[in-house]
Amino acid sequence: MTRNVLCVDTPDRVATTAAAVGRVDGLSVIEATSVDDVGDALETESIVCVVTEYDLPDGTGLEVVDILRTESPQTPCVLFTDVAPGDIDTESFEEVIVEYLSRELPDAEDRLGFIVDDVINHSAQVGFLKPEDEDERLETLASYDIDSLPIDESFERLTDLIAAHFDVAVAFIGLIEADEERFLACAGGDWDSLTREDTICTHSMLQEDVMVVEDIMQDNRFNENQQLQNLGIRSYAGANMTAPNGQVIGQVCVLDDTPRSYTAEEQRLLEQYAETAMEVLELRRTVREATDVEVAQ
């Protein structure tokens, strides 16, 4: 698999920076000389890391970080500059993996390739993004004690209905646990779980609205995900299952084996199905708790 590194630097320095990174086996370098080039490169290329100077002709490295935060927050960044850390707003680096390397070090160019390779590997080990309140989210999920709830038949009927309505290959209801997404019902597929780094829902759960990926092969976040390709997934839409306390504990999703889009009305309906799935969980939990109280009395 090609590992493309985007090197963003001034016109007089970019070739030197690219050469330093390109000396690492397995890395292919794409050069850019402006902040404006970054967004275009992320849209057209599969980028595994960005190396950027702080002072650029049309902006700063912080603007590059902002683009990464918006367009590709899972992509790590190395700030390779002679600007001192004290002159940089490091709080802006939150939610994006950013490493700093001073150009003034005597072996800076030799170290750059090593750091890029290391940060790419570290990013792969991190695997997936988590909400800031992940611990509270997992506590909310645990409070439902899903294994004790009689929901299988209800959810199987619901996913059958969703798959038929949208005319898709697969529809599922999944709970996003600490390290995996567990499927409570899956029409059109015999799936039990996927690791969170392999599932699109890890990204979808971070969005308030329905997330639509019309063509996975055209999306740099997922087009090299071998697991998705093995499952024959080409398009995706996912809506949040949101608990009463505002925590997202799962997703209701539709998948197809061909590229497709979803209208605003279809997205609204998918949200309603997700609300229905959440209402089923709430009802079953309420009944169980009432029964427990009666038994205790």
JOTA-V921034 format. One record per residue. N is the residue number from 1. RES is the residue in one letter. PHI is phi as a letter, one per 40 degrees, with the letter a starting at -180 (none if undefined). PSI is psi in degrees with one decimal (none if undefined). Layout:
BEGIN
n = <N & N>
res = <RES & RES>
phi = <PHI & PHI>
psi = <PSI & PSI>
END
This chain:
BEGIN
n = <1 & 2 & 3 & 4 & 5 & 6 & 7 & 8 & 9 & 10 & 11 & 12 & 13 & 14 & 15 & 16 & 17 & 18 & 19 & 20 & 21 & 22 & 23 & 24 & 25 & 26 & 27 & 28 & 29 & 30 & 31 & 32 & 33 & 34 & 35 & 36 & 37 & 38 & 39 & 40 & 41 & 42 & 43 & 44 & 45 & 46 & 47 & 48 & 49 & 50 & 51 & 52 & 53 & 54 & 55 & 56 & 57 & 58 & 59 & 60 & 61 & 62 & 63 & 64 & 65 & 66 & 67 & 68 & 69 & 70 & 71 & 72 & 73 & 74 & 75 & 76 & 77 & 78 & 79 & 80 & 81 & 82 & 83 & 84 & 85 & 86 & 87 & 88 & 89 & 90 & 91 & 92 & 93 & 94 & 95 & 96 & 97 & 98 & 99 & 100 & 101 & 102 & 103 & 104 & 105 & 106 & 107 & 108 & 109 & 110 & 111 & 112 & 113 & 114 & 115 & 116 & 117 & 118 & 119 & 120 & 121 & 122 & 123 & 124 & 125 & 126 & 127 & 128 & 129 & 130 & 131 & 132 & 133 & 134 & 135 & 136 & 137 & 138 & 139 & 140 & 141 & 142 & 143 & 144 & 145 & 146 & 147 & 148 & 149 & 150 & 151 & 152 & 153 & 154 & 155 & 156 & 157 & 158 & 159 & 160 & 161 & 162 & 163 & 164 & 165 & 166 & 167 & 168 & 169 & 170 & 171 & 172 & 173 & 174 & 175 & 176 & 177 & 178 & 179 & 180 & 181 & 182 & 183 & 184 & 185 & 186 & 187 & 188 & 189 & 190 & 191 & 192 & 193 & 194 & 195 & 196 & 197 & 198 & 199 & 200 & 201 & 202 & 203 & 204 & 205 & 206 & 207 & 208 & 209 & 210 & 211 & 212 & 213 & 214 & 215 & 216 & 217 & 218 & 219 & 220 & 221 & 222 & 223 & 224 & 225 & 226 & 227 & 228 & 229 & 230 & 231 & 232 & 233 & 234 & 235 & 236 & 237 & 238 & 239 & 240 & 241 & 242 & 243 & 244 & 245 & 246 & 247 & 248 & 249 & 250 & 251 & 252 & 253 & 254 & 255 & 256 & 257 & 258 & 259 & 260 & 261 & 262 & 263 & 264 & 265 & 266 & 267 & 268 & 269 & 270 & 271 & 272 & 273 & 274 & 275 & 276 & 277 & 278 & 279 & 280 & 281 & 282 & 283 & 284 & 285 & 286 & 287 & 288 & 289 & 290 & 291 & 292 & 293 & 294 & 295 & 296 & 297>
res = <M & T & R & N & V & L & C & V & D & T & P & D & R & V & A & T & T & A & A & A & V & G & R & V & D & G & L & S & V & I & E & A & T & S & V & D & D & V & G & D & A & L & E & T & E & S & I & V & C & V & V & T & E & Y & D & L & P & D & G & T & G & L & E & V & V & D & I & L & R & T & E & S & P & Q & T & P & C & V & L & F & T & D & V & A & P & G & D & I & D & T & E & S & F & E & E & V & I & V & E & Y & L & S & R & E & L & P & D & A & E & D & R & L & G & F & I & V & D & D & V & I & N & H & S & A & Q & V & G & F & L & K & P & E & D & E & D & E & R & L & E & T & L & A & S & Y & D & I & D & S & L & P & I & D & E & S & F & E & R & L & T & D & L & I & A & A & H & F & D & V & A & V & A & F & I & G & L & I & E & A & D & E & E & R & F & L & A & C & A & G & G & D & W & D & S & L & T & R & E & D & T & I & C & T & H & S & M & L & Q & E & D & V & M & V & V & E & D & I & M & Q & D & N & R & F & N & E & N & Q & Q & L & Q & N & L & G & I & R & S & Y & A & G & A & N & M & T & A & P & N & G & Q & V & I & G & Q & V & C & V & L & D & D & T & P & R & S & Y & T & A & E & E & Q & R & L & L & E & Q & Y & A & E & T & A & M & E & V & L & E & L & R & R & T & V & R & E & A & T & D & V & E & V & A & Q>
phi = <none & c & b & c & b & c & b & b & a & c & d & c & b & c & c & c & c & c & c & c & c & c & c & c & d & g & b & b & b & b & c & a & b & a & c & d & c & c & d & c & c & c & c & b & b & c & b & b & a & b & b & b & c & c & c & b & d & b & i & b & c & c & c & c & c & c & c & c & d & c & c & a & c & c & c & c & b & b & c & b & a & c & c & c & d & c & c & b & c & c & c & c & c & d & g & b & c & b & b & b & b & c & c & c & c & c & b & d & c & c & c & d & d & c & c & c & c & c & c & c & c & c & c & c & c & c & g & a & c & b & c & c & b & d & c & c & c & c & c & c & c & c & c & c & f & d & c & c & c & c & b & d & c & c & c & c & c & c & c & c & c & c & c & c & c & c & f & b & c & a & b & a & b & b & b & c & c & c & b & a & b & b & c & c & a & a & c & g & a & b & b & c & a & b & c & c & c & c & b & c & c & d & c & c & c & c & b & c & c & c & c & b & b & c & a & d & c & b & b & c & c & b & c & b & c & c & c & c & c & c & c & g & c & b & b & a & a & b & b & c & c & b & c & d & c & g & c & c & b & a & a & b & b & b & b & b & c & b & c & a & b & b & c & d & c & c & c & c & c & c & c & c & c & c & c & c & c & c & c & c & c & c & c & c & c & c & c & c & c & c & c & c & c & c & c & c & c>
psi = <130.2 & 132.7 & 101.6 & 129.5 & 127.3 & 118.7 & 115.8 & 114.6 & 171.9 & 155.4 & -32.1 & -10.3 & -18.0 & -36.0 & -39.6 & -43.9 & -44.5 & -38.7 & -39.1 & -41.8 & -39.1 & -12.9 & -14.9 & 128.1 & 135.4 & -3.2 & 132.9 & 136.0 & 135.5 & 128.8 & 144.7 & 148.3 & 18.1 & 160.5 & -39.4 & -30.8 & -23.2 & -49.8 & -42.3 & -42.6 & -40.4 & -30.5 & -31.1 & -16.4 & 154.5 & 105.2 & 127.9 & -13.7 & 149.8 & 131.4 & 125.7 & 142.6 & 156.8 & -50.2 & 110.9 & 160.3 & -32.1 & 17.6 & -151.4 & 169.8 & -25.7 & -34.2 & -33.8 & -44.1 & -40.5 & -40.0 & -42.2 & -42.6 & -37.6 & -45.8 & -34.3 & 68.0 & -15.7 & -7.9 & 120.8 & 161.7 & 139.6 & 121.1 & 107.8 & 100.5 & 162.0 & 7.2 & 130.2 & 146.4 & -33.5 & -17.5 & 8.8 & 136.5 & 88.0 & -17.3 & -23.4 & -9.3 & -4.6 & 141.3 & -4.1 & 133.8 & 113.0 & 128.8 & 151.0 & 133.8 & 124.9 & 132.5 & -20.2 & -11.7 & 141.5 & -29.5 & 30.1 & -46.1 & -36.6 & -37.5 & -25.3 & -48.6 & -41.0 & -44.8 & -41.4 & -47.7 & -41.1 & -42.5 & -31.6 & -46.7 & -38.3 & -41.1 & -40.1 & -35.5 & -34.3 & -40.6 & -50.7 & 157.1 & 148.5 & 148.4 & 154.1 & -31.4 & 41.1 & -40.7 & -44.7 & -37.1 & -44.7 & -34.4 & -40.4 & -45.1 & -44.0 & -29.6 & -19.7 & -17.2 & 59.7 & -38.7 & -19.5 & -2.4 & 135.4 & 80.6 & -8.4 & -52.1 & -40.1 & -43.7 & -33.7 & -41.2 & -39.2 & -44.0 & -34.3 & -42.5 & -43.1 & -45.5 & -41.0 & -41.5 & -44.8 & -7.7 & 54.2 & 163.8 & -36.9 & 139.9 & 136.0 & 159.8 & 119.6 & 142.2 & 133.8 & 101.4 & -170.1 & -43.6 & -4.1 & 163.6 & 124.1 & 127.9 & 119.1 & -28.4 & 143.6 & 102.0 & 124.6 & -1.5 & 148.0 & 71.3 & 137.2 & -44.2 & 162.7 & 145.3 & 149.6 & -30.8 & -16.1 & -11.7 & 140.3 & -26.1 & -24.8 & -35.3 & -41.6 & -36.6 & -18.1 & -6.6 & 143.5 & -37.7 & 176.1 & 133.5 & 127.6 & 129.4 & 104.1 & -35.4 & 106.1 & -33.7 & -13.1 & 6.1 & 117.5 & -18.2 & -25.9 & -7.8 & -8.2 & 16.2 & 102.9 & -33.6 & -43.2 & -40.1 & -40.4 & -32.2 & -4.0 & 23.1 & 125.6 & -30.3 & 158.9 & 144.7 & 133.6 & 138.2 & 144.7 & 139.8 & 105.8 & 122.4 & 162.9 & -26.1 & 6.3 & -2.1 & 134.6 & 116.9 & -12.2 & -173.8 & 147.7 & 123.1 & 152.6 & 138.5 & 151.0 & 163.2 & 9.5 & 156.0 & 141.6 & 159.4 & 170.9 & 128.8 & 167.2 & -38.6 & -40.4 & -39.6 & -40.2 & -41.2 & -38.2 & -38.8 & -38.6 & -38.9 & -38.5 & -39.5 & -39.1 & -44.2 & -40.3 & -37.7 & -35.7 & -45.3 & -43.9 & -43.5 & -46.0 & -38.6 & -41.3 & -43.9 & -43.4 & -43.6 & -38.6 & -39.0 & -40.7 & -38.9 & -43.3 & -41.2 & -40.5 & -31.2 & none>
END
